[in-house]
Amino acid sequence: MVAPTTAELVQEIEDAQAILLPGQKSMDKLTLHYLANLSWADQLHKCYEELESRLVDIDVLRAAGVKLESLVAPVLPNGRLQGEYATGNLTFITQYPATSVITIPAGTKVFSIQEDYTRIFYQTTEAGSIGIGESEATIAAKAVVRGITGNIPAYSIIQLESAVAGISELENRLAMTGGTPDETDDELRERYFDAVQAPGRATIMMLERALNDISTVAEVKIVNYGQGDFGVLVDHSGGVAAVSTDIVACLDQNKAAGTQARGMLCGTIDADNATLLTDDVYGGQIWFRPRNHIQSEEILAGTYLDMDNATQSFSVTIPAGTHRGDMVMATLATPNSRAKKLITIPTSIDGNSYDILLGMGGPGCLYNLPELIPIDISGQIVLTDTPEVGLVNKIQTSLTAFLNSFRTGQRLEYSDALCFMQNTFDPTADDYIGQAFLGINEILQLTCSGGKQVASAIGDRITVEEDWRIEAGTVTITVVSE
């Protein structure tokens, strides 16, 4: 709706009056009659504008800011995704070596003055001190306000908000970085429509998008196991040395109520019957999830294969009163040990039932990294009399790029490998098929091997488990004389 202007409304009022009073002449703009019409038209115009504003505020497609947030709240209860704070280090300096310890408290505020004379504030995130005989200390800090405005060059921070005894100057010797903006209105709308237009898949779609937004995550795959369970596979640059709090927080905030990111199910216990499954993982913690209420404390133990393929022992204490579905983490051989596979699992002398899970994370928020499966390719070719320069290296580079392009859970088709032995692997081209190689007279042999499988003829393939991801192993192309 477009609100009519005051002039248009005056004309409509005059037209209506002319119909009611045909003898009425056109009114002069200085007459009281016209001024009355003008005041009515002005008030009507304001009513139209107010109505238009209210209509905008209740329309997801047009609402903005807090109005949009309130509209999407029933579907996205956590609201707008917040940006990140810019972070870095501040160096506090004394004029002379300290004769006593100088303490810089956590929360010490400093600021940078911009070209337009605005101030951007930062604060230390931990306490620091300058020891006796020393003249400086470097302390971690972050911007007070989220967003990209906190990203500033080195040597831009020079002012303390309040004096700190003994400190004569300060500087940021490296840039302050990492500040990101809050989710925009358009991005918030997109997440909202993802949720309402994809019944049954909204949680997965939102989870994948949210996990992909984490800077340390390169790829995400979510597997729905049913009954409220799903698996999360993330290509996380931090590996499994420590739990990613960002990933766990993302899962906790975005998964649907009553669902669990369970990790990999690797064994079950039904009273005196223990079933060991063959599934393994890249590496993770061991978790026990009761399938019944635990009346009294139970201690269980078993063995696992660690990431060095050594057999280790684990134990877990399930507290009395543990509810069905509550996950309890087992104690491994060392705090840094990670399990790839279970070797032996116990039975329950108390008659309890458990799922045994492998994964990194926290209760109900487990994730796994893809298992990397190297694929070796060997081939033999006969060249023409005039092959292009560096042909063998180009073929090997093409096949290596092809193998490194695979996503988690994607199988290898022999015919694809044969294609990229004859054509450049080009991610920008249709079907990734780039320029054909010049100089191959005959392909005598091509073999792909890995994951305890071999593919050597059209129709062959190397299949993968849901958490496998193919990567390049050794690629060797040999030239054979006719």
C-alpha positions as CSV (number, residue, x, y, z in Angstrom):
1,M,0.0,0.0,0.0
2,V,1.2,3.5,-0.9
3,A,-0.2,6.3,1.2
4,P,-1.8,9.1,-0.9
5,T,-0.2,12.5,-0.5
6,T,-1.9,15.4,1.3
7,A,-2.6,17.2,-2.0
8,E,-4.2,14.0,-3.5
9,L,-6.4,13.7,-0.4
10,V,-7.5,17.4,-0.6
11,Q,-8.5,16.8,-4.2
12,E,-10.5,13.7,-3.3
13,I,-12.3,15.6,-0.6
14,E,-13.1,18.5,-2.9
15,D,-14.3,16.0,-5.6
16,A,-16.6,14.4,-3.0
17,Q,-18.0,17.7,-1.9
18,A,-18.6,18.7,-5.5
19,I,-20.7,15.7,-6.0
20,L,-22.8,16.5,-2.9
21,L,-23.0,20.2,-3.8
22,P,-22.9,20.5,-7.6
23,G,-23.2,24.3,-7.4
24,Q,-20.0,24.7,-5.3
25,K,-17.3,26.5,-7.1
26,S,-13.6,25.7,-7.0
27,M,-12.3,27.0,-3.7
28,D,-9.6,29.5,-3.3
29,K,-6.7,28.3,-1.2
30,L,-7.2,31.2,1.2
31,T,-10.7,30.3,2.1
32,L,-11.6,28.8,5.4
33,H,-13.4,26.0,3.6
34,Y,-10.2,25.0,1.8
35,L,-8.1,25.3,4.9
36,A,-10.5,22.9,6.7
37,N,-10.2,20.4,3.9
38,L,-6.4,20.7,4.0
39,S,-6.2,20.0,7.8
40,W,-8.5,16.9,7.4
41,A,-6.4,15.7,4.5
42,D,-3.2,16.2,6.5
43,Q,-4.6,14.1,9.4
44,L,-5.8,11.4,7.0
45,H,-2.3,11.3,5.4
46,K,-0.8,10.7,8.8
47,C,-3.2,7.9,9.5
48,Y,-2.3,6.3,6.2
49,E,1.4,6.5,7.0
50,E,0.9,5.0,10.5
51,L,-1.2,2.2,9.0
52,E,1.6,1.5,6.4
53,S,4.2,1.5,9.1
54,R,2.2,-1.0,11.2
55,L,1.7,-3.2,8.1
56,V,5.5,-3.2,7.5
57,D,6.2,-4.2,11.1
58,I,4.0,-7.3,10.8
59,D,5.4,-8.4,7.4
60,V,8.4,-10.7,7.6
61,L,9.4,-9.6,4.1
62,R,9.6,-6.0,5.1
63,A,10.1,-5.7,8.8
64,A,13.5,-4.7,10.1
65,G,15.6,-4.7,13.3
66,V,13.8,-5.7,16.5
67,K,10.5,-5.8,14.7
68,L,11.8,-8.6,12.5
69,E,13.4,-10.4,15.5
70,S,10.0,-10.5,17.3
71,L,8.3,-11.9,14.2
72,V,10.8,-14.8,13.7
73,A,11.1,-15.5,17.4
74,P,8.5,-18.4,17.5
75,V,10.6,-20.2,14.8
76,L,14.1,-19.0,15.8
77,P,13.9,-18.6,19.6
78,N,17.6,-17.7,19.8
79,G,17.0,-14.8,17.5
80,R,19.7,-13.0,15.5
81,L,23.2,-14.5,15.3
82,Q,25.6,-12.3,17.1
83,G,28.9,-11.2,15.5
84,E,32.3,-11.8,17.0
85,Y,34.5,-9.4,19.0
86,A,37.8,-8.3,17.6
87,T,40.7,-9.6,19.6
88,G,44.4,-9.2,19.9
89,N,47.1,-8.2,22.4
90,L,48.0,-5.0,24.2
91,T,51.5,-4.2,25.4
92,F,51.7,-2.0,28.5
93,I,55.0,-0.1,28.9
94,T,56.7,1.7,31.8
95,Q,59.0,4.6,31.4
96,Y,61.7,2.9,33.5
97,P,62.2,-0.7,34.7
98,A,59.7,-1.5,37.5
99,T,61.0,-1.3,41.0
100,S,58.0,-3.2,42.3
101,V,55.4,-5.4,40.6
102,I,52.9,-3.4,38.5
103,T,49.5,-5.1,38.1
104,I,47.2,-4.4,35.1
105,P,43.7,-5.6,36.1
106,A,41.4,-7.6,33.9
107,G,38.9,-5.3,32.3
108,T,41.3,-2.4,31.9
109,K,39.9,-0.2,29.2
110,V,41.8,1.5,26.4
111,F,40.7,3.1,23.2
112,S,41.7,4.0,19.6
113,I,40.8,7.4,18.1
114,Q,39.7,7.1,14.5
115,E,40.0,9.7,11.7
116,D,36.5,11.0,12.4
117,Y,37.5,11.4,16.1
118,T,35.2,8.5,17.2
119,R,36.6,6.2,19.9
120,I,36.7,2.4,19.7
121,F,37.1,0.8,23.1
122,Y,38.9,-2.4,24.1
123,Q,39.5,-4.1,27.4
124,T,41.9,-6.7,28.7
125,T,40.4,-10.2,29.1
126,E,42.9,-11.2,31.8
127,A,45.0,-9.7,34.4
128,G,48.7,-9.1,33.8
129,S,51.8,-7.7,35.6
130,I,55.1,-6.2,34.9
131,G,57.7,-7.8,37.1
132,I,60.6,-6.1,39.0
133,G,63.3,-5.0,36.6
134,E,60.9,-5.4,33.6
135,S,59.4,-2.6,31.5
136,E,56.5,-4.1,29.7
137,A,53.8,-6.8,29.7
138,T,51.6,-8.1,26.8
139,I,48.0,-9.0,27.7
140,A,45.1,-10.4,25.7
141,A,42.3,-8.0,24.9
142,K,39.1,-7.7,23.0
143,A,36.8,-5.0,21.6
144,V,34.0,-3.9,23.9
145,V,31.5,-3.9,21.1
146,R,31.1,-6.7,18.6
147,G,31.6,-6.1,14.9
148,I,34.1,-5.2,12.2
149,T,34.7,-1.7,13.6
150,G,37.0,-3.4,16.2
151,N,39.4,-4.6,13.4
152,I,42.1,-2.0,13.4
153,P,45.8,-2.0,12.2
154,A,48.8,-2.4,14.5
155,Y,49.9,0.6,16.6
156,S,46.4,2.1,16.5
157,I,45.7,1.9,20.3
158,I,47.5,4.5,22.4
159,Q,45.1,5.7,25.1
160,L,44.1,4.4,28.5
161,E,40.6,5.3,29.6
162,S,41.8,5.6,33.2
163,A,45.3,5.8,34.4
164,V,47.1,2.7,35.6
165,A,49.8,3.4,38.2
166,G,53.2,2.9,36.7
167,I,52.1,2.7,33.1
168,S,53.3,5.4,30.8
169,E,52.2,4.2,27.4
170,L,50.6,1.3,25.6
171,E,50.4,-0.1,22.0
172,N,49.0,-2.9,20.0
173,R,52.0,-4.2,18.0
174,L,49.8,-6.5,15.9
175,A,46.4,-5.8,14.3
176,M,43.2,-6.4,16.3
177,T,41.3,-8.9,14.2
178,G,38.4,-11.3,14.2
179,G,35.5,-8.9,14.6
180,T,32.5,-9.9,12.5
181,P,29.1,-8.2,12.1
182,D,25.8,-9.4,13.5
183,E,23.5,-11.3,11.2
184,T,21.8,-9.0,8.8
185,D,18.0,-8.7,8.4
186,D,18.3,-10.5,5.0
187,E,20.3,-13.3,6.5
188,L,17.9,-13.6,9.5
189,R,15.0,-13.8,7.0
190,E,16.7,-16.5,5.0
191,R,17.2,-18.7,8.1
192,Y,13.6,-18.1,9.0
193,F,12.3,-19.2,5.6
194,D,14.6,-22.2,5.7
195,A,12.9,-23.3,8.9
196,V,9.3,-22.7,7.9
197,Q,9.5,-23.9,4.3
198,A,11.3,-27.2,5.0
199,P,9.3,-29.2,7.5
200,G,11.2,-32.2,8.9
201,R,14.5,-30.9,7.5
202,A,14.7,-27.5,9.1
203,T,16.9,-28.6,12.0
204,I,19.4,-30.2,9.7
205,M,19.5,-27.3,7.3
206,M,19.9,-24.8,10.1
207,L,22.5,-26.9,11.9
208,E,24.6,-27.3,8.7
209,R,24.4,-23.6,8.0
210,A,25.3,-22.6,11.6
211,L,28.2,-25.2,11.8
212,N,29.6,-24.0,8.4
213,D,29.7,-20.5,9.8
214,I,32.3,-21.6,12.4
215,S,35.7,-20.4,11.1
216,T,37.4,-23.8,12.0
217,V,34.9,-25.9,10.1
218,A,35.5,-26.6,6.4
219,E,32.8,-29.2,5.8
220,V,29.7,-30.5,7.5
221,K,27.6,-33.6,7.1
222,I,24.6,-34.5,9.2
223,V,23.1,-38.0,9.3
224,N,19.6,-38.6,10.6
225,Y,19.4,-41.9,12.5
226,G,15.8,-41.5,13.6
227,Q,14.2,-41.7,17.0
228,G,15.6,-38.2,17.9
229,D,19.2,-39.2,17.1
230,F,21.5,-37.7,14.5
231,G,25.2,-37.8,13.7
232,V,27.4,-34.8,13.0
233,L,30.6,-35.0,10.9
234,V,32.7,-31.9,10.8
235,D,36.0,-31.2,9.0
236,H,37.4,-29.3,12.0
237,S,40.9,-27.8,11.7
238,G,41.4,-28.2,15.5
239,G,41.2,-32.0,15.2
240,V,40.5,-34.1,18.3
241,A,43.2,-32.8,20.6
242,A,40.5,-30.8,22.5
243,V,36.7,-30.4,22.4
244,S,35.6,-27.4,20.2
245,T,33.5,-25.3,22.5
246,D,32.2,-23.4,19.4
247,I,30.9,-26.6,17.8
248,V,29.3,-27.8,21.1
249,A,27.6,-24.4,21.6
250,C,26.4,-24.4,18.1
251,L,24.8,-27.8,18.4
252,D,23.3,-27.0,21.8
253,Q,21.7,-23.7,20.4
254,N,20.4,-25.1,17.1
255,K,19.3,-28.7,17.6
256,A,15.7,-29.3,18.2
257,A,14.3,-30.0,21.7
258,G,14.4,-33.7,22.5
259,T,17.1,-34.6,20.0
260,Q,20.7,-35.7,20.5
261,A,23.8,-35.5,18.4
262,R,24.9,-39.0,19.5
263,G,28.2,-39.5,17.8
264,M,28.9,-43.0,16.5
265,L,27.1,-46.0,18.0
266,C,29.8,-48.6,18.5
267,G,28.3,-51.0,21.0
268,T,25.3,-51.9,23.1
269,I,24.7,-53.6,26.4
270,D,21.5,-55.3,27.3
271,A,22.0,-56.7,30.8
272,D,24.2,-59.8,30.4
273,N,24.3,-59.5,26.6
274,A,27.0,-57.2,25.1
275,T,27.1,-56.5,21.3
276,L,30.2,-55.0,19.8
277,L,29.6,-53.1,16.5
278,T,32.2,-52.9,13.8
279,D,31.9,-49.1,13.4
280,D,35.0,-47.0,14.1
281,V,35.8,-43.3,14.1
282,Y,38.7,-40.9,13.4
283,G,39.2,-40.6,17.1
284,G,37.0,-39.5,20.1
285,Q,35.9,-39.9,23.6
286,I,33.8,-42.9,24.9
287,W,30.3,-42.2,26.2
288,F,27.7,-44.4,27.9
289,R,24.0,-43.6,27.4
290,P,21.6,-45.6,29.6
291,R,18.4,-46.9,28.0
292,N,16.7,-47.2,31.4
293,H,16.8,-45.3,34.7
294,I,19.9,-46.3,36.8
295,Q,18.8,-47.2,40.3
296,S,22.3,-47.7,41.8
297,E,25.8,-46.8,40.9
298,E,27.4,-49.1,38.3
299,I,31.1,-49.3,37.3
300,L,31.9,-50.6,33.8
301,A,35.2,-51.2,32.1
302,G,36.5,-52.4,28.7
303,T,39.3,-51.8,26.1
304,Y,39.6,-49.7,23.0
305,L,42.0,-49.1,20.1
306,D,43.7,-45.7,20.3
307,M,44.9,-43.5,17.5
308,D,48.3,-45.2,17.6
309,N,46.5,-48.5,17.1
310,A,47.5,-49.6,20.6
311,T,45.0,-51.4,22.9
312,Q,44.1,-49.3,26.0
313,S,41.7,-49.7,28.9
314,F,38.7,-47.5,29.8
315,S,36.3,-47.3,32.8
316,V,33.1,-45.4,33.5
317,T,31.1,-44.8,36.7
318,I,27.3,-44.4,36.1
319,P,25.9,-42.5,39.1
320,A,22.8,-43.7,40.9
321,G,19.8,-41.8,39.6
322,T,21.1,-41.3,36.1
323,H,18.1,-40.8,33.8
324,R,17.5,-42.7,30.6
325,G,19.3,-40.8,27.7
326,D,21.8,-39.0,29.9
327,M,25.3,-39.4,28.5
328,V,28.2,-40.2,30.9
329,M,31.8,-39.9,29.6
330,A,34.2,-42.7,30.3
331,T,37.8,-42.3,31.6
332,L,40.4,-43.2,29.0
333,A,44.0,-44.3,29.5
334,T,45.2,-40.6,29.6
335,P,43.4,-37.3,29.3
336,N,44.8,-36.9,25.8
337,S,43.9,-40.4,24.6
338,R,41.3,-40.8,21.9
339,A,39.4,-44.0,20.9
340,K,39.1,-45.2,17.3
341,K,37.3,-48.4,18.0
342,L,36.0,-50.5,20.9
343,I,37.7,-53.8,21.4
344,T,36.0,-55.3,24.4
345,I,32.9,-54.1,26.3
346,P,31.4,-55.4,29.5
347,T,27.9,-56.7,30.5
348,S,25.8,-55.1,33.2
349,I,25.6,-57.2,36.4
350,D,22.8,-54.9,37.5
351,G,20.7,-55.7,34.4
352,N,20.9,-52.2,32.8
353,S,21.0,-51.4,29.1
354,Y,23.3,-48.9,27.5
355,D,24.3,-47.5,24.1
356,I,28.1,-47.0,23.8
357,L,29.0,-44.0,21.7
358,L,32.2,-42.5,20.3
359,G,32.6,-38.8,19.7
360,M,34.0,-35.5,20.8
361,G,31.9,-32.9,22.5
362,G,29.4,-32.8,25.5
363,P,26.3,-34.7,26.5
364,G,23.8,-34.7,23.7
365,C,26.2,-32.7,21.5
366,L,28.7,-35.1,20.1
367,Y,30.5,-34.7,16.8
368,N,33.1,-36.7,14.8
369,L,35.7,-35.9,12.3
370,P,35.7,-37.8,8.9
371,E,38.1,-40.7,8.6
372,L,40.6,-39.9,5.9
373,I,41.0,-42.8,3.4
374,P,44.0,-42.4,1.1
375,I,43.5,-43.7,-2.4
376,D,46.5,-44.7,-4.5
377,I,46.3,-44.6,-8.2
378,S,48.8,-46.3,-10.6
379,G,48.6,-46.2,-14.4
380,Q,50.6,-47.0,-17.5
381,I,50.3,-45.1,-20.7
382,V,51.8,-45.1,-24.2
383,L,52.6,-41.7,-25.6
384,T,52.2,-40.3,-29.1
385,D,55.3,-39.0,-31.0
386,T,54.5,-35.4,-30.0
387,P,53.0,-35.3,-26.4
388,E,52.5,-32.0,-24.7
389,V,55.3,-30.7,-22.4
390,G,55.1,-32.2,-18.8
391,L,52.2,-34.5,-19.7
392,V,52.9,-37.1,-17.0
393,N,53.1,-34.5,-14.3
394,K,49.9,-32.9,-15.5
395,I,48.1,-36.2,-15.4
396,Q,49.3,-36.9,-11.9
397,T,48.3,-33.4,-10.8
398,S,44.9,-33.8,-12.3
399,L,44.3,-37.1,-10.5
400,T,45.6,-35.8,-7.2
401,A,43.2,-32.8,-7.4
402,F,40.4,-35.1,-8.3
403,L,41.0,-37.3,-5.2
404,N,41.3,-34.3,-2.9
405,S,37.9,-32.9,-4.1
406,F,35.8,-35.6,-2.4
407,R,33.3,-34.8,0.3
408,T,32.6,-37.0,3.3
409,G,30.6,-40.1,2.4
410,Q,31.2,-39.8,-1.4
411,R,32.3,-42.9,-3.2
412,L,34.9,-43.2,-6.1
413,E,33.8,-44.3,-9.5
414,Y,36.5,-45.9,-11.6
415,S,35.1,-44.1,-14.7
416,D,35.7,-40.7,-13.1
417,A,39.3,-41.5,-12.4
418,L,39.7,-42.6,-16.1
419,C,38.1,-39.3,-17.2
420,F,40.6,-37.2,-15.2
421,M,43.5,-39.3,-16.5
422,Q,42.6,-37.9,-19.9
423,N,41.3,-34.4,-19.0
424,T,42.4,-31.7,-16.6
425,F,40.4,-31.6,-13.3
426,D,39.0,-28.1,-13.3
427,P,36.7,-27.1,-10.4
428,T,35.3,-24.2,-12.5
429,A,34.3,-26.3,-15.5
430,D,31.1,-28.2,-16.1
431,D,31.4,-31.6,-14.4
432,Y,34.9,-30.5,-13.5
433,I,36.1,-31.6,-16.9
434,G,38.7,-29.2,-18.2
435,Q,41.1,-29.3,-21.2
436,A,41.9,-32.6,-22.7
437,F,45.5,-33.8,-22.5
438,L,47.4,-34.1,-25.7
439,G,49.8,-37.0,-26.3
440,I,48.2,-40.1,-24.8
441,N,48.2,-42.8,-27.5
442,E,46.9,-45.6,-25.3
443,I,46.0,-46.3,-21.6
444,L,47.4,-49.7,-20.8
445,Q,46.4,-49.8,-17.1
446,L,44.7,-47.8,-14.4
447,T,44.2,-49.0,-10.9
448,C,42.6,-47.3,-7.9
449,S,43.2,-48.9,-4.5
450,G,42.3,-47.9,-0.9
451,G,39.9,-48.7,1.9
452,K,40.8,-52.4,1.4
453,Q,39.3,-52.2,-2.1
454,V,40.5,-52.1,-5.7
455,A,38.9,-50.6,-8.8
456,S,40.5,-51.5,-12.1
457,A,37.7,-51.6,-14.8
458,I,34.7,-49.7,-16.0
459,G,31.8,-50.3,-13.5
460,D,34.1,-50.7,-10.5
461,R,33.9,-48.4,-7.6
462,I,35.4,-47.8,-4.2
463,T,32.6,-47.6,-1.7
464,V,32.9,-45.6,1.6
465,E,31.3,-45.6,5.0
466,E,29.2,-42.6,6.0
467,D,32.2,-41.0,7.9
468,W,34.9,-41.7,5.3
469,R,36.4,-39.1,3.2
470,I,38.7,-39.9,0.3
471,E,42.0,-38.1,-0.1
472,A,44.9,-38.5,-2.4
473,G,47.5,-41.1,-1.6
474,T,50.3,-41.9,-4.0
475,V,49.6,-41.2,-7.7
476,T,52.0,-42.7,-10.2
477,I,51.8,-42.7,-13.9
478,T,54.4,-44.6,-15.9
479,V,55.2,-44.3,-19.6
480,V,55.6,-47.6,-21.4
481,S,57.3,-47.9,-24.8
482,E,55.4,-49.6,-27.6
